Amino acid sequence: MSKKKVLFCSEASWLSTGYSVYTKEVLSRLKDVEDIEVAELACYAAIEDVEGRDIPWQVYPNKPSPNDPALNSYNGNPSAQFGEQAFNQVLLHYQPDIVIDIRDWWMIEYQQRSPFRDFFHWAIMPTVDATPQADQWINTYASADAVFAYSEFGRDTLLNQCRDIKFVDTASPSASNAFMPYGDKGEHKASMGLSENVLILGTVMRNQKRKLYPDLFESFRRFLDEVKDPNIYLLCHTYYPDVGWEIPKFINEFGLSSRVLFTYKCKNCGQISVNFFQDSVQHCRHCNEFACQMVGINNSISENELASVYNLFDIYVQYANSEGFGMPQLEAAQCSVPVISTYYSAMQSIVDNIDAIGIQPLSYYIECETGCKRAIPDNNKFVEELVKLYHSRDQLPSLGAEMRNNALDYYNWDKTAEAWLKHIMKVKPKDPQETWLSPPQILQPATTIPPEINSIVDKVNYLFHNTLHKPEWIGGYLWKKVLKDCTFGYRCENVHKDFYFNESHVQAQQGNQAFSIDDAIKELAFFREQINEWEKARYEKVSSMGGRQ
C-alpha cells in the first residue's frame, strides 16, 4: 500500500515566523510516520537558499531565482508570494492526497479555485482573530474538507457563524523549550545593565496598527503616577519605523522618555542590549560601531536571545485589539512571567487556559477593511490590575510559576502534531485513476448567451454552467459577486488586474470600472481556458512519467 502524500503549504520551515515554526514543529513529527509522506511548499524561499538543503522532507521553494523572469511577477503580486504562482506546478509534480494550510484567508484562498481542487483533500487552519468573519472567508472555509482552529475562540467563531464548516479539532501551537525561567532574575537584569531591584513590565509585539501601543503608553503613565515608584520601567521588544505607530511621538507625549526601554541588537558584534530610545540605530557600547538596531523583521534574534529578553520581565503585557493566537503570551508564561492580556480573540483562550489575567474590553469597533469586530480594552481596568500586581509583587514569582505549569500542561507540540496525524490517518485518498491519472477534462467555454435568456440571474447561471463549467459554484461568493457586478454595471477596480477574487473597496485606488455581462463572459471564459491549459499540462505530465510517482 502506497503512503498518503501530504503537502504542507506555509512559510518556509527554516524561517523565524510563527507559521514557519509551526510548520517545522509539525512536519518534524510527521516525517517519520510509516504510512505517510510529507512535503512542503515553502513560501518566501528560493531554490538557492542554503537553509533549505538539509530539511529532511521534500521542499518546493516558492520564490523564483534572481535570474528567473517570473521574479518580477512574484515581487508585484502578494498572492504569488503566498504560493499561488507555484502551487499548481507543485501539485502536478507531487500529486498529494492531502493539502494542508495554516495561514490567513488571503494567503490560502487561491487553493480553493485551483484547477486540481477536486483531486486532493483540503485541510485548513485559518487564523481567526475576530468575529464576525467576512462572507468570502466563510465561503472558503466551508468549501474545505476539514477545518482546524488555532484556539477555542476561533473554533467557536467559525461554528457559530456557519454550521456547514467541517470542523475537526483545535491544533494550537506551543512555545519552544528554549523559553524557560532563569535562576536569578536580579542577576540577569544586572548582566544587561539594569538594577537588580527594578520592576519591568514587558511586551513583545510588532509595531502594527492592532498592537495598541498608544493605549499601553497612556496606561503605563497613569500607573506610574499612581504608584510613584522611580524603579519601574516598560520594556518594548518591537521595531521602529514599521507599519504601525509613531512610537517616539507617544513616548514624548506621555513623558516616558526615561521610563520606556527597547531591545537592540548590534548587527556588527551581535550583542543584545536594552536602551532608552534615541533612534532606531545607536552606537553599540560593546564594539562602539554605529550598528546597534532595534530588533525586528530586518534584525532578528534567536529563540534563546528572545528568552533572555522575557526573563528581564516581571510582568508581561499583551495589549492588542485582536490576535490570531498570541504566541508571546505562551513564551512569557513558560519563562514564569505572569501574563496580563486583552480578553478578546485568541488572547482570551490563552488567558483561560493558563489562568492569566484578562482585561475585559471597554467596547468594540467594526474595522472598515475587514468588517471584523476589534476590541478596545478598558484602560482603567488595566491600570487597576497593574496596581494590584505592584502591591503584591512578592507573589509575582509564584504567580508566574503557576502560569508556566498551566502552559506546559495545556500546550504541547506533540499533542498538536497528533491532532493532525489523527485526521490524516482518517482521510481516505481519492482514486488516482479518477483524479491525477484521469483523462483530461477539456471543456470549451460558451462565449455567447442564448437570446431567450433574459434575466441577469439566468444569464449568470448560464455562464457558470456553460462558460466556466462550475455549476457547483452557483450560490457561492464568486457567483454572488458576478451577479452583483452585472446587476449594477460596475465593480471595484482591482489593483492587481488579475481575476478579481480579492476585491476590496478599501484597496481600490482607481475607483469603479464599468462591468457588464459581456465582461463577465470574457473573464469566466478566460478562467475556463486557464483550467483547460492546466488539464493539458497534467495529462502530459502523467503520460511522460508513466503514472503517479
C-alpha positions as CSV (number, residue, x, y, z in Angstrom):
1,M,0.0,0.0,0.0
2,S,1.4,3.4,-1.0
3,K,1.9,6.1,1.5
4,K,-0.5,9.0,1.9
5,K,1.1,12.1,0.4
6,V,0.7,15.3,2.4
7,L,1.6,18.8,1.1
8,F,2.0,21.4,3.8
9,C,1.7,25.0,2.5
10,S,3.2,27.6,4.7
11,E,6.2,29.9,5.1
12,A,9.5,28.1,4.8
13,S,10.1,26.0,7.9
14,W,13.6,27.3,8.5
15,L,12.4,31.0,8.8
16,S,11.6,32.6,12.2
17,T,7.9,33.5,11.6
18,G,5.1,31.9,13.6
19,Y,3.9,30.0,10.5
20,S,7.4,28.7,9.9
21,V,7.9,27.5,13.4
22,Y,4.5,25.7,13.3
23,T,5.4,24.1,10.0
24,K,8.8,22.9,11.3
25,E,7.4,21.5,14.6
26,V,4.5,19.6,13.0
27,L,6.4,18.2,10.0
28,S,9.4,17.2,12.1
29,R,6.9,14.9,14.0
30,L,5.1,13.6,10.9
31,K,8.0,12.9,8.7
32,D,8.8,9.5,10.3
33,V,5.3,8.2,10.4
34,E,5.4,5.0,8.4
35,D,2.2,5.4,6.4
36,I,2.6,9.0,5.2
37,E,5.0,11.1,3.2
38,V,5.3,14.8,3.7
39,A,6.4,17.7,1.6
40,E,6.4,21.5,2.0
41,L,5.5,24.4,-0.3
42,A,8.0,26.9,1.2
43,C,6.8,30.4,0.8
44,Y,9.4,33.2,0.8
45,A,12.1,30.6,0.0
46,A,14.2,30.2,-3.2
47,I,15.9,27.1,-4.6
48,E,19.3,28.7,-3.8
49,D,18.6,29.2,-0.1
50,V,21.1,27.0,1.7
51,E,19.0,26.8,4.8
52,G,16.5,24.5,3.0
53,R,19.0,22.0,1.7
54,D,19.2,20.0,5.0
55,I,15.4,19.8,5.5
56,P,14.6,16.0,5.9
57,W,11.5,16.2,3.7
58,Q,10.7,17.3,0.1
59,V,10.8,21.1,-0.2
60,Y,9.3,23.1,-3.0
61,P,10.7,26.7,-2.8
62,N,8.1,29.3,-3.8
63,K,10.3,32.3,-4.7
64,P,11.8,32.4,-8.3
65,S,15.6,32.6,-8.5
66,P,17.2,36.1,-9.2
67,N,17.5,35.4,-13.0
68,D,14.1,33.9,-13.4
69,P,11.8,36.2,-15.5
70,A,8.9,35.2,-13.1
71,L,10.6,37.1,-10.3
72,N,9.0,40.4,-11.4
73,S,5.5,38.9,-11.3
74,Y,6.3,37.4,-7.9
75,N,7.5,40.7,-6.4
76,G,4.5,42.5,-7.7
77,N,1.8,40.2,-6.6
78,P,1.2,39.3,-2.9
79,S,-0.8,36.2,-3.9
80,A,2.2,34.9,-5.8
81,Q,4.4,35.4,-2.7
82,F,1.8,33.4,-0.7
83,G,2.3,30.5,-3.1
84,E,-0.2,30.9,-5.9
85,Q,2.4,31.2,-8.6
86,A,3.9,27.9,-7.8
87,F,1.0,25.9,-6.3
88,N,-0.4,24.2,-9.3
89,Q,3.0,23.2,-10.6
90,V,3.9,21.7,-7.2
91,L,0.6,19.8,-7.3
92,L,1.4,18.4,-10.7
93,H,4.9,17.2,-9.5
94,Y,3.9,15.9,-6.1
95,Q,0.3,14.8,-6.7
96,P,-0.7,15.0,-3.0
97,D,-3.6,13.2,-1.4
98,I,-3.9,15.9,1.3
99,V,-3.1,19.6,1.2
100,I,-2.8,21.5,4.5
101,D,-2.5,25.2,5.0
102,I,-2.5,27.1,8.3
103,R,-2.4,30.8,7.3
104,D,-4.7,33.8,6.9
105,W,-7.6,33.6,4.4
106,W,-5.8,35.9,1.8
107,M,-2.8,33.6,1.9
108,I,-4.8,30.4,1.1
109,E,-7.9,31.4,-0.9
110,Y,-6.2,30.6,-4.3
111,Q,-6.2,26.9,-3.3
112,Q,-10.0,26.9,-3.3
113,R,-10.0,27.7,-7.0
114,S,-7.1,25.5,-8.1
115,P,-8.0,23.6,-11.3
116,F,-6.9,20.5,-9.3
117,R,-9.1,21.2,-6.3
118,D,-11.2,18.1,-6.8
119,F,-8.1,15.9,-6.7
120,F,-6.9,16.4,-3.2
121,H,-8.4,16.5,0.3
122,W,-8.1,20.1,1.6
123,A,-7.5,20.7,5.3
124,I,-7.0,24.3,6.6
125,M,-6.5,26.1,9.8
126,P,-7.1,29.8,9.2
127,T,-6.1,32.4,11.7
128,V,-9.4,33.6,13.2
129,D,-8.6,36.7,15.1
130,A,-12.0,38.4,15.4
131,T,-15.7,38.0,14.8
132,P,-17.5,38.1,12.5
133,Q,-15.5,36.6,9.7
134,A,-16.2,38.1,6.2
135,D,-18.6,36.3,4.0
136,Q,-15.9,35.5,1.4
137,W,-13.7,34.0,4.1
138,I,-16.6,31.8,5.4
139,N,-17.3,30.6,1.8
140,T,-13.7,29.5,1.5
141,Y,-13.7,27.8,4.9
142,A,-16.9,26.0,4.2
143,S,-15.5,24.6,0.9
144,A,-12.6,22.9,2.7
145,D,-12.8,19.2,3.5
146,A,-11.6,19.8,7.1
147,V,-11.1,22.9,9.2
148,F,-8.9,23.2,12.3
149,A,-8.6,26.2,14.7
150,Y,-5.8,27.8,16.5
151,S,-7.9,28.5,19.6
152,E,-11.2,27.8,21.2
153,F,-12.2,31.3,20.3
154,G,-11.5,30.6,16.6
155,R,-13.5,27.3,16.8
156,D,-16.5,29.0,18.4
157,T,-16.4,31.9,16.0
158,L,-16.5,29.6,12.9
159,L,-19.1,27.2,14.2
160,N,-21.4,30.0,15.4
161,Q,-21.2,31.7,12.1
162,C,-21.5,28.7,9.7
163,R,-22.7,25.2,10.6
164,D,-21.6,24.0,7.2
165,I,-17.9,24.2,8.2
166,K,-16.5,20.7,8.6
167,F,-14.7,21.4,11.9
168,V,-12.2,18.8,13.2
169,D,-10.2,20.0,16.1
170,T,-8.1,22.8,17.7
171,A,-4.4,22.4,17.0
172,S,-2.8,25.2,18.9
173,P,0.9,25.9,18.6
174,S,3.2,25.7,21.6
175,A,6.3,27.6,22.7
176,S,9.7,26.2,22.3
177,N,11.6,24.6,25.1
178,A,14.1,27.5,24.8
179,F,11.6,29.5,26.8
180,M,12.3,28.7,30.4
181,P,12.9,30.7,33.6
182,Y,16.4,31.8,34.6
183,G,17.7,31.0,38.0
184,D,18.3,34.5,39.4
185,K,16.2,37.3,37.7
186,G,18.1,40.1,39.6
187,E,21.4,38.8,38.5
188,H,20.2,38.5,34.9
189,K,18.9,42.1,35.0
190,A,22.3,43.3,36.3
191,S,24.1,41.4,33.4
192,M,22.0,43.6,31.0
193,G,23.0,46.8,32.7
194,L,19.8,47.2,34.8
195,S,19.4,47.5,38.5
196,E,18.6,44.2,40.2
197,N,15.6,45.9,42.0
198,V,13.8,47.4,39.1
199,L,10.3,46.2,38.2
200,I,10.0,45.6,34.5
201,L,6.7,45.5,32.6
202,G,7.4,43.9,29.2
203,T,5.8,43.3,25.9
204,V,6.8,41.5,22.7
205,M,4.7,42.9,19.9
206,R,5.4,44.1,16.4
207,N,4.6,47.8,15.8
208,Q,1.3,47.3,13.9
209,K,-1.9,49.1,14.0
210,R,-3.7,46.4,16.0
211,K,-1.0,46.4,18.7
212,L,-2.2,49.2,21.0
213,Y,1.0,51.0,21.8
214,P,-0.7,54.4,22.4
215,D,-3.1,52.9,25.0
216,L,-0.2,50.9,26.5
217,F,1.9,54.1,26.9
218,E,-1.0,56.1,28.3
219,S,-1.9,53.4,30.8
220,F,1.7,52.9,31.9
221,R,1.9,56.7,32.5
222,R,-1.2,56.5,34.7
223,F,0.2,53.5,36.5
224,L,3.5,55.4,37.3
225,D,1.5,58.4,38.5
226,E,-0.5,56.1,40.8
227,V,2.4,54.1,42.5
228,K,5.1,56.9,42.3
229,D,7.9,54.3,42.2
230,P,11.0,55.5,40.2
231,N,12.2,51.9,39.8
232,I,9.6,50.8,37.3
233,Y,10.2,50.6,33.5
234,L,8.3,49.4,30.4
235,L,10.5,47.3,28.1
236,C,9.1,47.1,24.5
237,H,10.5,44.4,22.2
238,T,9.4,46.0,19.0
239,Y,10.6,47.8,15.9
240,Y,10.5,51.3,14.6
241,P,9.9,52.5,12.0
242,D,7.4,49.9,10.9
243,V,3.8,49.8,9.6
244,G,2.2,50.9,12.8
245,W,2.6,53.7,15.4
246,E,4.8,56.8,15.6
247,I,6.3,55.4,18.9
248,P,8.7,58.4,19.7
249,K,5.7,60.8,19.5
250,F,3.8,58.9,22.1
251,I,6.8,58.4,24.4
252,N,7.3,62.1,24.4
253,E,3.6,62.9,24.7
254,F,3.3,60.9,27.9
255,G,6.6,61.9,29.4
256,L,8.1,58.4,29.2
257,S,11.5,59.0,27.5
258,S,13.3,57.9,30.7
259,R,10.9,55.1,31.6
260,V,10.4,53.1,28.4
261,L,13.2,50.8,27.2
262,F,13.7,49.0,23.9
263,T,15.6,45.9,22.7
264,Y,18.5,46.5,20.4
265,K,20.9,44.0,18.7
266,C,24.2,45.0,17.1
267,K,24.5,43.9,13.5
268,N,28.3,44.0,13.9
269,C,29.0,42.1,17.0
270,G,25.6,40.5,17.7
271,Q,25.3,41.8,21.2
272,I,21.8,42.2,22.7
273,S,21.2,45.3,24.7
274,V,18.4,47.3,26.4
275,N,18.4,51.0,25.9
276,F,16.2,54.1,26.1
277,F,15.0,55.3,22.7
278,Q,17.4,57.6,20.9
279,D,16.9,56.4,17.4
280,S,16.2,53.2,15.5
281,V,20.0,52.8,15.2
282,Q,22.6,53.6,18.0
283,H,26.2,53.2,18.8
284,C,26.9,49.8,20.3
285,R,28.5,50.1,23.7
286,H,30.3,46.7,23.2
287,C,32.0,47.2,19.9
288,N,31.4,51.0,19.5
289,E,30.1,50.6,16.0
290,F,27.1,52.6,14.8
291,A,25.3,49.3,14.2
292,C,23.0,48.7,17.2
293,Q,19.5,48.5,15.8
294,M,16.1,47.8,17.2
295,V,15.1,44.2,16.9
296,G,12.6,43.4,14.1
297,I,11.9,41.9,10.7
298,N,15.3,43.0,9.4
299,N,17.3,42.4,12.6
300,S,16.0,39.2,14.1
301,I,17.1,37.3,17.2
302,S,17.2,33.7,18.1
303,E,14.8,31.9,20.4
304,N,17.5,31.8,23.1
305,E,18.1,35.5,22.8
306,L,14.4,36.2,23.0
307,A,14.1,34.0,26.1
308,S,16.8,36.2,27.6
309,V,14.6,39.2,27.0
310,Y,11.5,37.6,28.5
311,N,13.5,36.8,31.6
312,L,14.0,40.5,32.2
313,F,10.2,40.9,32.6
314,D,8.4,40.8,36.0
315,I,5.0,41.2,34.3
316,Y,4.1,40.5,30.6
317,V,1.5,42.6,28.8
318,Q,-0.3,41.7,25.6
319,Y,-2.2,44.8,24.7
320,A,-3.8,44.3,21.3
321,N,-7.2,44.7,19.7
322,S,-7.1,41.1,18.4
323,E,-4.8,38.2,17.9
324,G,-4.9,35.1,15.7
325,F,-3.1,33.3,18.5
326,G,-0.7,35.4,20.6
327,M,2.4,33.3,20.9
328,P,4.3,35.8,23.2
329,Q,1.8,35.1,25.9
330,L,2.9,31.4,26.0
331,E,6.5,32.3,25.6
332,A,6.3,34.7,28.6
333,A,4.4,32.2,30.7
334,Q,6.9,29.4,30.0
335,C,9.6,31.9,31.3
336,S,7.5,32.1,34.5
337,V,6.4,35.7,33.8
338,P,2.8,36.5,34.9
339,V,0.7,37.4,31.9
340,I,-1.9,40.1,31.5
341,S,-3.8,40.4,28.2
342,T,-6.8,41.8,26.4
343,Y,-9.7,39.4,27.0
344,Y,-10.7,39.0,23.3
345,S,-10.0,36.8,20.3
346,A,-7.3,34.1,20.8
347,M,-5.8,36.0,23.7
348,Q,-9.0,35.2,25.6
349,S,-8.5,31.5,25.0
350,I,-4.9,31.6,26.3
351,V,-5.9,33.6,29.3
352,D,-8.5,31.0,30.2
353,N,-6.2,28.0,29.5
354,I,-3.2,29.3,31.6
355,D,-5.2,31.2,34.2
356,A,-3.7,34.6,33.2
357,I,-5.2,38.0,33.9
358,G,-7.7,39.2,31.3
359,I,-8.6,42.8,30.7
360,Q,-12.2,43.0,29.5
361,P,-12.9,45.2,26.5
362,L,-14.5,48.6,27.3
363,S,-16.2,48.4,23.8
364,Y,-15.7,47.2,20.3
365,Y,-15.5,48.8,16.9
366,I,-16.0,47.5,13.4
367,E,-12.9,47.6,11.3
368,C,-13.5,49.2,7.9
369,E,-11.1,47.0,6.0
370,T,-12.4,43.6,7.2
371,G,-15.8,44.2,8.8
372,C,-14.4,42.4,11.9
373,K,-15.1,43.5,15.4
374,R,-12.0,44.7,17.2
375,A,-11.6,45.2,21.0
376,I,-11.0,48.5,22.8
377,P,-9.5,47.4,26.2
378,D,-10.6,49.1,29.3
379,N,-7.5,51.2,30.3
380,N,-9.0,51.9,33.7
381,K,-9.2,48.2,34.5
382,F,-5.7,47.6,33.1
383,V,-4.3,50.2,35.4
384,E,-6.2,48.7,38.3
385,E,-4.7,45.3,37.6
386,L,-1.2,46.7,37.3
387,V,-1.6,48.4,40.7
388,K,-2.8,45.2,42.3
389,L,0.2,43.3,40.9
390,Y,2.5,46.0,42.1
391,H,1.3,45.9,45.6
392,S,1.5,42.1,45.7
393,R,4.8,41.9,43.7
394,D,6.3,39.5,46.2
395,Q,3.8,37.0,44.8
396,L,4.9,37.5,41.1
397,P,7.4,34.6,41.0
398,S,4.8,32.1,42.3
399,L,2.1,33.5,40.0
400,G,4.4,33.2,37.1
401,A,5.4,29.6,38.0
402,E,1.7,28.7,38.2
403,M,1.1,30.1,34.7
404,R,4.2,28.2,33.4
405,N,2.8,24.9,34.7
406,N,-0.6,25.6,33.2
407,A,1.0,26.5,29.8
408,L,3.1,23.3,29.8
409,D,0.1,21.2,30.7
410,Y,-2.2,22.6,28.0
411,Y,0.0,23.5,25.1
412,N,2.3,20.8,23.6
413,W,3.7,20.3,20.1
414,D,3.3,16.5,20.4
415,K,-0.4,17.0,21.0
416,T,-0.7,19.4,18.1
417,A,1.0,17.0,15.7
418,E,-1.1,14.2,17.0
419,A,-4.3,16.1,16.1
420,W,-3.1,16.5,12.5
421,L,-1.9,12.9,12.3
422,K,-5.2,11.6,13.6
423,H,-7.0,13.4,10.8
424,I,-4.6,12.4,8.1
425,M,-4.9,8.8,9.0
426,K,-8.7,9.0,8.7
427,V,-8.7,10.6,5.3
428,K,-9.5,8.1,2.5
429,P,-7.3,9.0,-0.5
430,K,-9.1,9.6,-3.8
431,D,-8.6,7.1,-6.5
432,P,-5.6,8.3,-8.7
433,Q,-7.3,6.9,-11.8
434,E,-10.2,9.3,-11.2
435,T,-8.0,12.2,-10.2
436,W,-4.4,12.7,-11.1
437,L,-4.3,9.9,-13.7
438,S,-7.7,10.6,-15.2
439,P,-8.2,11.7,-18.9
440,P,-8.1,15.5,-19.3
441,Q,-11.3,17.4,-18.9
442,I,-11.2,19.9,-21.7
443,L,-14.4,21.9,-21.7
444,Q,-15.0,24.6,-24.2
445,P,-16.4,27.9,-22.7
446,A,-19.6,29.2,-24.2
447,T,-18.9,32.8,-25.4
448,T,-22.5,33.8,-26.1
449,I,-25.7,33.6,-24.2
450,P,-28.9,32.3,-25.9
451,P,-31.2,35.3,-26.7
452,E,-34.1,33.6,-25.0
453,I,-32.4,34.0,-21.6
454,N,-33.4,37.4,-20.3
455,S,-32.9,37.9,-16.6
456,I,-29.5,38.7,-15.1
457,V,-29.8,35.8,-12.7
458,D,-30.5,33.3,-15.5
459,K,-27.6,34.8,-17.6
460,V,-25.1,34.4,-14.7
461,N,-26.4,30.9,-14.0
462,Y,-25.8,30.1,-17.7
463,L,-22.2,31.4,-17.5
464,F,-21.4,29.2,-14.5
465,H,-23.0,26.2,-16.2
466,N,-21.7,26.6,-19.7
467,T,-18.8,29.1,-19.7
468,L,-16.9,28.3,-16.5
469,H,-18.4,24.8,-16.2
470,K,-18.7,25.1,-12.5
471,P,-22.4,24.8,-11.7
472,E,-21.4,23.7,-8.1
473,W,-20.2,27.3,-7.5
474,I,-23.7,28.8,-8.1
475,G,-24.8,30.4,-4.9
476,G,-21.2,30.9,-3.6
477,Y,-19.3,34.0,-3.2
478,L,-17.9,34.4,-6.7
479,W,-21.4,33.8,-8.2
480,K,-22.9,36.5,-5.9
481,K,-20.1,38.8,-6.9
482,V,-20.6,38.3,-10.6
483,L,-24.3,38.8,-10.2
484,K,-23.8,42.0,-8.2
485,D,-21.4,43.5,-10.7
486,C,-23.6,42.6,-13.7
487,T,-26.7,44.0,-12.0
488,F,-25.2,47.3,-11.0
489,G,-23.0,47.7,-14.1
490,Y,-19.7,48.3,-12.3
491,R,-17.1,46.8,-10.0
492,C,-14.3,48.0,-7.8
493,E,-11.2,48.2,-9.9
494,N,-8.7,45.5,-9.0
495,V,-5.3,46.8,-8.1
496,H,-3.5,43.7,-9.3
497,K,-5.5,43.4,-12.6
498,D,-5.9,39.6,-12.2
499,F,-9.2,37.8,-11.8
500,Y,-11.0,39.7,-9.1
501,F,-11.2,37.4,-6.1
502,N,-9.7,39.7,-3.6
503,E,-11.6,42.8,-4.5
504,S,-11.9,45.4,-1.7
505,H,-13.4,48.8,-1.9
506,V,-10.7,50.0,0.6
507,Q,-7.8,48.8,-1.6
508,A,-9.3,50.1,-4.9
509,Q,-7.4,53.3,-5.6
510,Q,-8.8,53.8,-9.0
511,G,-12.4,53.8,-8.1
512,N,-15.0,51.8,-10.1
513,Q,-14.9,50.4,-13.6
514,A,-17.8,49.6,-15.9
515,F,-18.7,45.9,-15.9
516,S,-21.3,44.1,-17.9
517,I,-22.5,40.6,-18.7
518,D,-20.1,40.7,-21.8
519,D,-17.2,41.4,-19.4
520,A,-18.3,38.5,-17.2
521,I,-18.3,36.2,-20.3
522,K,-14.8,37.2,-21.2
523,E,-13.4,36.8,-17.6
524,L,-15.2,33.5,-17.0
525,A,-14.2,32.2,-20.4
526,F,-10.5,33.1,-19.7
527,F,-10.8,31.3,-16.3
528,R,-12.1,28.2,-18.0
529,E,-9.3,28.3,-20.6
530,Q,-6.7,28.5,-17.8
531,I,-8.3,25.4,-16.3
532,N,-8.1,23.7,-19.7
533,E,-4.4,24.6,-20.0
534,W,-3.7,23.0,-16.6
535,E,-5.6,19.9,-17.6
536,K,-3.5,19.6,-20.7
537,A,-0.3,20.1,-18.6
538,R,-1.5,17.4,-16.1
539,Y,-2.1,14.8,-18.8
540,E,1.2,15.5,-20.5
541,K,2.9,15.2,-17.1
542,V,1.4,11.9,-16.0
543,S,1.8,10.5,-19.5
544,S,5.5,11.3,-19.6
545,M,6.0,9.9,-16.1
546,G,4.1,6.7,-16.8
547,G,1.7,7.3,-14.0
548,R,1.8,8.7,-10.4
549,Q,5.2,8.8,-8.7
